[in-house]
């Protein structure tokens, strides 16, 4: 034992020294970079500085000759005379090399471009959409998925991803809810951090890491009515306590860049928001990377009614701290004149350029502008079997079992009479999700294929419905087929003659994502009707949902015995779903967002405040609807397993906690089921009164625990006063004395409860 302790002591001491050596080396590297930045900056003309702040889309074939059309000709010329600092959407090593060459070989100072692209949930190996992946509550899996995405994208020559999107959203109508981590600032912060670590790794200058970008700063997920790009308006308390924490977590994790948003907040567009970008981000949080505008968002300050013309927009944006102009050409066209007219100080330009150069140095682009451009690597490290295996694992961890009555699931692998119904079941494209980067069309494993791998001939398929017609792509609006029962009969007959029906319904992946908000969050087209018709002939139904937003499906939840939430799961979707359907993987996902019963309840979220009239009371005078409950269909944190978990012995280490103390919260978790399973144990608190009214519950910790059948484990969480802190009435971040409830359980509703007082 003594020997063991000595070994541990030696290892800890070594680790301590290693960490401090690393910290010293990093500090030295940073100091060297700062010197290089200053030296370069001092050699730059004003035009060259402004060039660094200009980003263009790769809208012409960079591998070809100078484009003939005027629009692209100007861009080409800008690229070759140092008026471009970055490009987005230039894809493939060949094109990136070519574009880099144009910039480096033709310009006086040979400053390399940084190449950005939306690598959101994979590059070619597709992972679950971010909302789905967040349902895994598995931070290691999330790091790994971002790591694979970065490795593939960097092998494709890219240096920078416009991810993670860390916008908190409480609105299932908003199409971009699919791209975030859901509604909770704590879970959202943990996931934000994991994604930054995954993309950036521990060394930004390695050729398999990408600079990450925390977006959209800030408030974009609070678009009024859930309509993308719409105005937002929220209190400082909501901004500080709900919206900003995941952004702060990104800064703490060392994120290289930020992107601002399309929205205005209380009348000030995010792109022109000095308080957000200068006071909070670069001041209070000491963020030393750069801020890129969203696509054309500098110019959009004109229709917002905030800038009178493009020149004015450029002035407002740069003074507010937007460092790089994505696709508005506002800076390249106007900044020089604005400096000459004294409307923008050259110091502000220097600050922006310093930040951009700093990240380019950290990426190692000055050492070798082509360091990401290796054709061999591009051929060998994308869509590898290893990456697909990781995608399958992350996908199955992201599935949420919403209902399983009469133990319909898991299905037996010997089952003979299985019907698979629904167009989505036989779709190899929808599971790839909305932000699919370089994924090949129709390259996912479909649900039907996944099931056929297990059951072989013992499965029969009927389409049942057709969801869309016409073009399906990232740019255009989808056309949903409202009524079409032409394929019902075949499906109903198949259901009649089968023992069990696996019925896939939900959404096309182009129903969610940017610009794709919906007023109706139920099942569109003839899907609902088909489910009800099939239910009339066979009640043994497993609904497999594929969707990019929370769905309001109360009839299905009330009637159908088994429901599996599978989101848009990526390249390995069908295999991952089959793993869960047949019990090779015991589902462990939990919802990162509330599922409402109807869109009319929105915003509906678990961490709301209590109101003065929480109810229910006998008379009508309480905060409720007279025609709908206040309850969600499925609450935040909810998800079942093939095992059963029992919570007991919830205790706090002391009924009183001093500000400087730690409080231990313990409970016993037992797997009372018949199979091993994994539970996400969730810790919530309620601050019963404060200088501002407090949420009825707030997630403060979670642990993923795997137990064999019959096994128990004591679980411990530690609370410190900083975990209880919030921005209160005086605007400062601190915990306030008073009474607290503390809850532990498997979702935000079914919880054990105890309490303590903070003194
Ligand atoms: C989106 C951003 C994205 C950018 C570049 C914009 O429309 O809002 O999230 O990164 O385009 O593609």
Boltz pocket constraint, residues with backbone or C-beta under 6 A from the ligand:
constraints:
  - pocket:
      binder: B
      contacts: [[A, 88], [A, 118], [A, 162], [A, 215], [A, 294], [A, 295], [A, 514]]
      max_distance: 6.0
